[in-house]
Amino acid sequence: MSVIDQLSTELARLPGIGPKTALRLVHHLLKGSREQPRRLARALEEVADRVRACRVCGNFTEHEECEVCVNPRRDASIVCVVEEAFEVGAIERTGQYRGLFHVLGGHLAPLDGVGPNELNVASLLGRIRDARGGVNEVILATNASVEGEATAVYLEEMIRPMGARVSRLARGIPVGSDLEYVDGTTIAEALAGRREM
Amino acid sequence: MHLQRLSLRRFRNLGVQDLEFPPEGVAIVGDNAQGKSNLLEAIYYLETLRSFRGAPDMQLVEFGSDVFRLVGHLGGTGVSVEVSAAFQKKGKRKKVTMGGVEPDRLSDALGSLSAVVFSPSDVELVSGGPGDRRRFLDILLSLNEHGYLLALQDYRKVVARRNALLKDDQAAELIAAFDHGLIRTGARIMLSRLRWIENRREAFCHYYSTVSGGSRASMSYRPSFALGPAGSLDDVADAFREAIASTRDRERRVGSTVVGPHRDDVRLRLGDEGEDLDLRDFGSGGQRRTAALALRMVEARTVRESRGEEPIVLLDDVFAELDEGRSERVLDLMEREETGQVVLTAPKDADVRVRSDSLPRWRIRDGMIAS
């Protein structure tokens, strides 16, 4: 196998990239100066070597603990639970959330053999227990899928007896959309989750 | 709304043909195994994006070809819409367009034809198992009620996951975590089915009585657990929750979820309400076929109500197994119900009597149609 084939095979393993796109990327990398592919290689290497899971919450970090966990200005009484580490970034970019995070590393998926033991559930419960009442609220920000819903219900049952408030992200009408174009299920969810003005 | 034009490209044995349909419809006459049902299958494919005969898409492609393609032009009051569906064996790719645009989801294109198909295999609705009747309701409600299909898909996902946990003998808390989704989606499905039956039981009775020449039959929903008069979604959800709680031991033993809409049935009975003669067990061949026909008539009425237009009626050799009296009364009924376009198939000219013989005749041989 030539080195070109090797690289395009590796690229084709990435999500959303088929064999043709992979080959196009390789050609592009070979076209200009050789500095670009070298920079890319170095960046990939550094990511592989330096990024790891935060000891406390499972978020991406280059240290023992992530930026959020070590920041003394974050509100340690609120923990937001997400399925994947990249979702931390999505919430951070809103600039609206001042609490801490916990990354599960997926959701309950019985058909794939993923149960609570395969997820970072024990560490979440340990965090809440060790805080001795220091965690007032847990926000469950799992996805709105069938598995995400079950994961949230499961966690709620586990957390509520420990005394913390448990909430879920609201489901409903996307911001900026016209009501007439929103599907019935979403409108029904939004109606059920309406709030007083 | 009626079908104006249909382009067939390598669908079954229908080859390459472009057909112009008269607004009142057409009678297709031909010997057995010439492709009459294939043509109705092609038309109805544009409604449900699958074969009404349950054939996988792979089998619908002409032998030796890779792709079939269907394009229908639908005309209504002053408008014309184009709907197309194609399937490629290689890669198993299905492509659908409406007005030249691919919808976000395949399910957005369901029901774009407004058609109902009557076929001899409909008798399975009455004599078959509960699964056949659930499938009837599920297809009907998916096509005619917003949000039903989505709830059904989610419900099936939850049941599959919950059953995997039960089979694996997993912790109770883990199984209970899926109860929430099970009840939310399951109650939604049950309420839609219950309401549909409730609102159409008189219509069913009326059609059965008309076609049979005065006999009576009734239909009712039979849930897999005790359910009082269901007023609201919350009532159904509460009853469902209770039923799950009381079957925890049994579902553990069996290794699957034992109550819920996936276990429900529709009861079709002979005689007046209160009499308990199940059509499935006690009905004669003719009575079962009449009941199946009545169910399809109710379906046509549902399409008319939910989409505000006359459905296209596809009759696949339905008179072959009915006695003369019943056939005539079905035809009378069809005329009185002001059905829209009628496309019917029959092996012999003598069987074609719809609309006082006014329907144009087409002949079909080896899949080729001659008008």
Chai-1 contact restraints between the chains, C-beta under 6 A:
chainA,res_idxA,chainB,res_idxB,connection_type,confidence,min_distance_angstrom,max_distance_angstrom,comment,restraint_id
A,P110,B,R161,contact,1.0,0.0,6.0,A-B,restraint_1
A,P110,B,A164,contact,1.0,0.0,6.0,A-B,restraint_2
A,P110,B,L165,contact,1.0,0.0,6.0,A-B,restraint_3
A,L111,B,A164,contact,1.0,0.0,6.0,A-B,restraint_4
A,V146,B,D154,contact,1.0,0.0,6.0,A-B,restraint_5
A,V146,B,K157,contact,1.0,0.0,6.0,A-B,restraint_6
A,V146,B,V158,contact,1.0,0.0,6.0,A-B,restraint_7
A,V146,B,G181,contact,1.0,0.0,6.0,A-B,restraint_8
A,E149,B,G181,contact,1.0,0.0,6.0,A-B,restraint_9
A,A150,B,A177,contact,1.0,0.0,6.0,A-B,restraint_10
A,A150,B,F178,contact,1.0,0.0,6.0,A-B,restraint_11
A,A150,B,G181,contact,1.0,0.0,6.0,A-B,restraint_12
A,V153,B,A177,contact,1.0,0.0,6.0,A-B,restraint_13
A,V153,B,H180,contact,1.0,0.0,6.0,A-B,restraint_14
A,Y154,B,A177,contact,1.0,0.0,6.0,A-B,restraint_15
A,E157,B,E173,contact,1.0,0.0,6.0,A-B,restraint_16
A,G184,B,H146,contact,1.0,0.0,6.0,A-B,restraint_17
A,G184,B,G147,contact,1.0,0.0,6.0,A-B,restraint_18
A,T185,B,G147,contact,1.0,0.0,6.0,A-B,restraint_19
A,T185,B,L150,contact,1.0,0.0,6.0,A-B,restraint_20
